[in-house]
Amino acid sequence: MSDSLVIIPTYNEKENVERMIRKVFSLTVPFNLLIVDDGSPDGTSDIVKNLMQEFSGRLFIEERRGKLGLGTAYIHGFKWALEKKYDYIFEMDCDFSHNPDDLIRLREACVSGADVAIGSRYVKYGKVENWPIGRVLMSYFASVYVRMVLWVPIKDTTAGFKCYRKKVLERINFDDIKFVGYAFQIEMKYTAYKLGFKIVEVPITFIDRIEGASKMSKGIFKEAFWGVLQMRFKNIK
């Protein structure tokens, strides 16, 4: 059995999901893969289930009814991973904005001593490609805002490409994680930091999706803005 599980939430990712699955399984490290699908009406889950026989024992799917949010999808996956006793647990998008090759580098960072490894756009050698300059600036200054409010030494606070060591997720009380969009990513990092875990940022090149539709919305940004202020006064222990 692999000691590493990649969790990928999906909603209408039929253009990307098979290609992503095959790419992850082509890597030199034997990752396992859990797809958490929120009832995609485009048949994403059917594609995954058709591949499960080919990748028996490595590819898994958890199906949920309706679009319940990114944060709850990851927490569902985290609980599944802890039950199966994986040592290294990854978050990753399905749209190839996160390069699957970087999974190996994130894992190496945790094997070498990090408790949380973040695929970071905003450390030295990190980059963003194919985003309009307005969105780059919005994302960058969102992380600046988070650092100012929460006093966390993390450059890419909204990053969604991460590796956790099992002990981090065992320590976090998932019932205390309240947000579901970008704010979820911030809240998980902030919680890990406040609990004293070692966080390392690994430079990556983030490439905007080519296939499928973005799930970004004004509501997600609004949740992140106000959520950060709420986190500042949250008691974490």
URNOR-V322974 format. One record per residue. N is the residue number from 1. RES is the residue in one letter. PSI is psi as a letter, one per 40 degrees, with the letter a starting at -180 (NA if undefined). BURIAL is + if it has 24 or more other C-alpha atoms within 12 Angstrom, else -. D_FIRST is the distance of its C-alpha to the first C-alpha in whole Angstrom. Layout:
# URNOR-V322974
n = <N,N>
res = <RES,RES>
psi = <PSI,PSI>
burial = <BURIAL,BURIAL>
d_first = <D_FIRST,D_FIRST>
This chain:
# URNOR-V322974
n = <1,2,3,4,5,6,7,8,9,10,11,12,13,14,15,16,17,18,19,20,21,22,23,24,25,26,27,28,29,30,31,32,33,34,35,36,37,38,39,40,41,42,43,44,45,46,47,48,49,50,51,52,53,54,55,56,57,58,59,60,61,62,63,64,65,66,67,68,69,70,71,72,73,74,75,76,77,78,79,80,81,82,83,84,85,86,87,88,89,90,91,92,93,94,95,96,97,98,99,100,101,102,103,104,105,106,107,108,109,110,111,112,113,114,115,116,117,118,119,120,121,122,123,124,125,126,127,128,129,130,131,132,133,134,135,136,137,138,139,140,141,142,143,144,145,146,147,148,149,150,151,152,153,154,155,156,157,158,159,160,161,162,163,164,165,166,167,168,169,170,171,172,173,174,175,176,177,178,179,180,181,182,183,184,185,186,187,188,189,190,191,192,193,194,195,196,197,198,199,200,201,202,203,204,205,206,207,208,209,210,211,212,213,214,215,216,217,218,219,220,221,222,223,224,225,226,227,228,229,230,231,232,233,234,235,236,237>
res = <M,S,D,S,L,V,I,I,P,T,Y,N,E,K,E,N,V,E,R,M,I,R,K,V,F,S,L,T,V,P,F,N,L,L,I,V,D,D,G,S,P,D,G,T,S,D,I,V,K,N,L,M,Q,E,F,S,G,R,L,F,I,E,E,R,R,G,K,L,G,L,G,T,A,Y,I,H,G,F,K,W,A,L,E,K,K,Y,D,Y,I,F,E,M,D,C,D,F,S,H,N,P,D,D,L,I,R,L,R,E,A,C,V,S,G,A,D,V,A,I,G,S,R,Y,V,K,Y,G,K,V,E,N,W,P,I,G,R,V,L,M,S,Y,F,A,S,V,Y,V,R,M,V,L,W,V,P,I,K,D,T,T,A,G,F,K,C,Y,R,K,K,V,L,E,R,I,N,F,D,D,I,K,F,V,G,Y,A,F,Q,I,E,M,K,Y,T,A,Y,K,L,G,F,K,I,V,E,V,P,I,T,F,I,D,R,I,E,G,A,S,K,M,S,K,G,I,F,K,E,A,F,W,G,V,L,Q,M,R,F,K,N,I,K>
psi = <h,i,e,h,h,h,h,h,i,i,h,g,f,d,d,d,d,d,d,d,d,d,d,d,e,e,i,d,h,g,i,i,h,h,h,h,h,f,f,h,e,e,e,d,d,d,d,d,d,d,e,d,d,d,f,h,e,d,h,i,i,h,h,i,h,i,g,e,i,d,d,d,d,d,d,d,d,d,d,d,d,d,d,e,f,i,d,h,h,i,h,i,i,e,e,e,d,h,h,d,d,e,d,d,d,d,d,d,d,d,d,e,e,i,d,h,h,h,h,h,d,e,i,h,e,i,i,h,i,e,i,i,d,d,d,d,d,d,d,d,d,d,d,d,d,d,d,d,d,e,f,h,f,h,d,g,d,e,i,e,h,i,h,h,i,d,d,d,d,d,d,h,h,d,d,e,h,e,i,e,b,d,d,d,d,d,d,d,d,d,d,d,d,d,e,e,i,h,h,h,h,h,h,i,h,h,h,i,i,d,i,i,i,i,e,i,i,d,d,d,d,d,d,d,d,d,d,d,d,d,d,d,e,h,h,h,NA>
burial = <-,-,+,+,+,+,+,+,+,+,+,+,+,+,+,+,+,+,-,+,+,+,+,+,+,-,-,-,+,+,+,+,+,+,+,+,+,+,+,+,-,-,-,+,+,-,+,+,+,-,+,-,-,-,+,-,-,+,+,+,+,+,+,+,-,-,-,+,+,+,+,+,+,+,+,+,+,+,+,+,+,+,-,-,-,+,+,+,+,+,+,+,+,+,+,+,+,+,+,+,+,+,+,+,+,+,+,+,+,+,-,-,-,+,+,+,+,+,+,+,+,+,+,-,-,-,+,+,-,-,-,-,-,-,-,-,-,-,+,+,-,+,+,+,+,+,+,-,-,+,-,+,-,+,+,+,+,+,+,+,+,+,+,+,+,+,+,+,+,+,+,+,-,+,-,-,+,+,+,+,+,+,+,+,+,+,+,+,+,+,+,+,+,+,-,-,+,+,+,+,+,+,+,+,+,+,-,+,+,-,-,-,-,-,-,-,-,-,-,-,+,-,+,+,+,-,+,+,-,-,+,-,-,-,-,-,->
d_first = <0,4,7,9,10,14,16,19,22,24,28,29,27,28,29,26,23,22,23,21,18,18,19,16,14,16,16,15,12,9,9,8,12,14,18,20,23,27,28,29,32,31,29,26,24,25,24,20,20,21,19,16,17,16,13,12,8,8,12,13,17,19,23,25,29,31,31,30,29,27,27,26,23,21,22,21,17,17,18,15,13,14,14,10,10,9,11,13,14,16,19,21,23,23,26,26,28,25,24,20,21,21,18,17,20,20,16,18,21,19,17,21,22,23,22,22,22,25,25,29,32,34,34,35,34,32,34,35,36,37,38,42,43,44,41,39,42,41,38,39,41,39,37,40,41,38,39,42,42,39,39,36,35,33,34,32,32,31,28,26,23,21,18,18,17,16,19,21,20,20,24,25,27,26,29,31,30,33,32,31,32,32,33,30,28,31,31,27,28,31,30,27,30,32,30,30,27,27,27,27,28,26,29,28,30,30,31,33,31,33,32,32,34,34,33,35,38,41,40,37,39,41,38,37,41,42,38,38,42,40,37,40,41,38,38,34,33>
